[in-house]
Amino acid sequence: MADLYETLGVSRDANADEIKRAYRKLARELHPDINPDPKVQDKFKEVTNIFSCLTPRKLLESFSNASSDQVQLKRIVKGYACASGAKN
């Protein structure tokens, strides 16, 4: 499987906003309503899955001081597994 960050076209140290911008750009290009090709639809699904996998982890990295709510969120996201089974 290709690197998740590479597939989105961002560096491994990209922040949540950069990942979101890259995802939205690709989603506009690959959306099934815009491009009905089945191969492109598969790529759209892949990009959407990658975005959902990377976003929770990047949000956690943005926490500077852990409050009790943030600690609970970290516990939830720590156990979060991507549907694709990909590791990042």
Backbone as a ProteinNet text record, in pm:
[ID]
protein_1_A
[PRIMARY]
MADLYETLGVSRDANADEIKRAYRKLARELHPDINPDPKVQDKFKEVTNIFSCLTPRKLLESFSNASSDQVQLKRIVKGYACASGAKN
[TERTIARY]
84	0	88.6	48.6	122.6	116	212.7	215.3	91.4	26.2	-97.7	-76.1	31.7	59.9	92.6	168	204.9	81	-13	-135.9	-212.6	-213.1	-280	-194.7	-67	21.4	71.8	86.1	137.4	258.1	335.7	451.3	404.5	490.5	455.9	439.9	496.5	480.7	371.7	285.1	175.3	80.6	29.6	-65.2	-207.4	-303.1	-440.9	-500.4	-468.2	-521.5	-466.5	-338	-277.6	-338.1	-360.3	-421.8	-563.9	-636.5	-775	-779.7	-691	-687.7	-655.4	-557	-519	-633.5	-701.1	-815.2	-925.7	-961.1	-1069.7	-1038.3	-913.7	-873.8	-891.7	-841	-854.9	-1000.5	-1075.4	-1216.6	-1295.7	-1264.6	-1333.1	-1300.2	-1174.8	-1132.2	-1186.6	-1195	-1226.9	-1372	-1451.5	-1589.5	-1667.1	-1744	-1819.8	-1916.9	-1967.1	-2056.3	-1980.6	-1851.5	-1768.7	-1705.4	-1660.6	-1588.4	-1645.7	-1730.9	-1800.1	-1717.5	-1592.3	-1507.2	-1493	-1519.8	-1511.2	-1373.4	-1265.9	-1131.8	-1113.8	-1169.4	-1160.2	-1245	-1358.3	-1442.7	-1369.6	-1293.7	-1214.4	-1108	-1046	-944.7	-1010.2	-1131.5	-1206	-1230	-1270.9	-1294.9	-1165.1	-1055.9	-926.9	-884.5	-897.3	-858.1	-945.6	-1074.5	-1166.2	-1129.9	-1097.9	-1057.9	-927.7	-833	-705	-727.9	-811.9	-841.5	-901.6	-994.2	-1056.5	-957.3	-856.5	-753.6	-655.4	-616	-513	-566.8	-688.3	-740.8	-740.2	-791.2	-790.4	-649.7	-553.6	-417	-356.6	-381.7	-326.7	-392	-520.2	-586	-525	-491	-427.9	-293.3	-218.6	-87.3	-96.3	-211.5	-226.1	-256.4	-286.1	-313	-182.2	-178.9	-56.8	-62.7	-176.4	-194.2	-313.9	-295.2	-401.6	-494.6	-617.8	-720.3	-783	-873.8	-934.8	-1011.9	-1078	-1149.3	-1051.8	-937.9	-839	-776.3	-753.9	-698.5	-795.4	-924.6	-1025.2	-1026.6	-1018.7	-1016.8	-894.4	-780.2	-658.8	-676.6	-742.3	-766.3	-855.2	-957	-1049.1	-976.2	-903.1	-838.5	-720.1	-655	-542.3	-585.5	-706.6	-758.1	-823.3	-827.9	-891.4	-810.8	-876.6	-809.7	-871.8	-789.1	-837.7	-910.5	-1013.9	-1089.6	-1003.1	-903.2	-816.3	-710.8	-693.2	-590.2	-451.6	-444.2	-315.7	-256.7	-127.4	-55.7	6.3	4.1	69.7	171
-117.9	0	124.4	224.5	349.8	423.3	509.5	591.9	681	687.9	765.1	912.7	967.4	1109.5	1135.8	1045.1	1058.9	1055.8	968.9	959.1	1090.5	1159	1288.9	1401.8	1375.5	1477.6	1576	1530.8	1616.7	1549.2	1627.8	1571.2	1502.1	1417.5	1342.9	1435.2	1554.4	1647.8	1752	1725.8	1817.6	1827.5	1948.8	1965.9	1934	1937.5	1899.8	1987.2	2116.5	2205.9	2171.6	2140.7	2103.7	1973.6	1879.1	1752	1776.4	1860.5	1890.9	1958.6	2055	2123.6	2026.8	1939.3	1841.9	1746.3	1701.6	1611.3	1678.6	1800.2	1869.5	1890.8	1923.6	1942.5	1812.6	1702.1	1573	1528.9	1552.7	1511.8	1583.7	1710.6	1784.6	1725	1687.6	1631.8	1491	1413	1271.2	1236.7	1333.1	1304.4	1235.8	1131.6	1056.7	1142.6	1250	1337.9	1414.5	1435.5	1507.6	1412.5	1298.6	1203.4	1062.8	1014.4	886.8	760.5	774.3	658.5	573.1	441.9	355.3	355.7	366.8	371.7	498.6	606.6	733.7	726.1	657.4	641.4	561.3	460.7	383.9	472	558.2	650.6	748.7	794.4	884.3	816	690.2	614.9	599.1	572.7	557.3	686.9	797.7	928.6	963.9	935.5	964	880.7	754.4	667.8	715.5	754.9	805.1	930.4	1020.2	1142.3	1108.5	1013.4	976.9	908.9	843.4	779.4	881.4	978.3	1072.9	1183.8	1226.3	1342.4	1327.2	1218.5	1210.6	1215.9	1155.5	1155.4	1295.8	1367.7	1502.5	1597.1	1577.5	1661.3	1638.2	1514.8	1485.4	1554	1559	1621.9	1770.9	1831.5	1975.2	2011.2	1912.5	1941	1977.2	2092.7	2130.8	2091.9	2115.2	2078.1	1985.4	1871.4	1771.7	1798.7	1837	1845.9	1707.2	1688.4	1556.6	1516.1	1611.1	1580.2	1537	1604.5	1571.1	1435.2	1404.2	1273.2	1164.2	1185.6	1087.4	1074.3	1184.5	1179.5	1103.6	1126.5	1054.6	904.5	863.6	720.9	663.3	738.2	691.1	678.9	782.5	784.3	688	665.8	573.6	435.4	395.8	266.8	269.4	384.8	399.9	326.6	246	172.9	214.6	237.7	272.3	152.6	181.9	75.4	-3.1	62.7	-3.5	-90	-70.1	-143.3	-84.5	30.8	93.4	154.1	149.4	210.8	340.4	440.5	565.9	606.8
0	0	0	-72.2	-80.5	53.3	75.1	194.6	198.3	313	325.7	293.8	346	323.2	176	117.3	-23.4	-112.9	-80.3	-159.3	-158	-43.4	-34.9	-92.3	-111.4	-167	-63.3	62.4	168.5	233.5	306.4	376.3	504.5	558.9	680.6	801.6	795.4	906.6	880.7	784.3	752.6	872	893.5	1003.4	955.9	1047.6	1016	904.6	904.1	800.5	662	654.8	526.2	473	562	522.2	472.5	542.8	504.3	367	344.1	213.9	100.9	123.9	21.1	-7.2	98.5	80.9	0.7	37.4	-32.6	-180.5	-208.3	-348.5	-426.5	-371.3	-439	-446.5	-340.6	-339.9	-447.9	-470.1	-578	-714.6	-734.3	-863	-885.8	-778.1	-790.7	-759.6	-721.2	-679.8	-792.3	-759.2	-860.9	-942.8	-887.1	-962.8	-1071.3	-1050.4	-1146.1	-1246.5	-1197.3	-1280.7	-1257.9	-1346.9	-1325.6	-1353	-1392.7	-1419.6	-1293.2	-1299.7	-1180.7	-1113.7	-1190.9	-1132.7	-1048.9	-1097.6	-1026.1	-898.8	-905.2	-786.5	-679	-720.4	-624.4	-559.2	-637	-584.3	-486.1	-518.3	-429.6	-294.5	-297.9	-174.8	-94.6	-164.3	-97.8	-29.4	-101.2	-46.8	73.3	65	175.4	298.1	276.6	387.2	450.9	369.5	420.6	504.7	456.1	530.8	667.2	669.7	797.1	891.1	836.3	919.3	977.1	897.4	939.6	1029.6	1008.2	1079.1	1230.6	1288.5	1435	1495	1430.3	1481.5	1476.5	1370.5	1359.2	1458.5	1486.9	1586.1	1724	1754.3	1883	1896.4	1788.2	1792.3	1821.2	1794.2	1814.7	1960.3	2042.9	2184.6	2254.3	2318.4	2388.5	2536.1	2599.9	2740	2749.9	2811.6	2818.2	2935.9	2905	3008	3019.7	3111.5	3128	3002.7	2935.3	2811.4	2702.5	2694.1	2592.5	2620.1	2746.5	2780.8	2739.4	2763.6	2722.8	2571.2	2498.5	2352.5	2303.4	2365.9	2326.6	2344	2452.6	2474.5	2365.2	2326.1	2222.1	2089.4	2051.1	1920.9	1917.1	2029.8	2032.6	1985.8	2018.7	1977.2	1840.2	1778.1	1647.3	1540.6	1463.2	1355	1223	1125.3	992.2	932.2	858.9	793.2	696.3	640.8	544.3	611.9	741.3	813.3	793.5	730.9	702.2	828.4	838.9	950	900.5	986.1	947.2	1047.3
[MASK]
++++++++++++++++++++++++++++++++++++++++++++++++++++++++++++++++++++++++++++++++++++++++

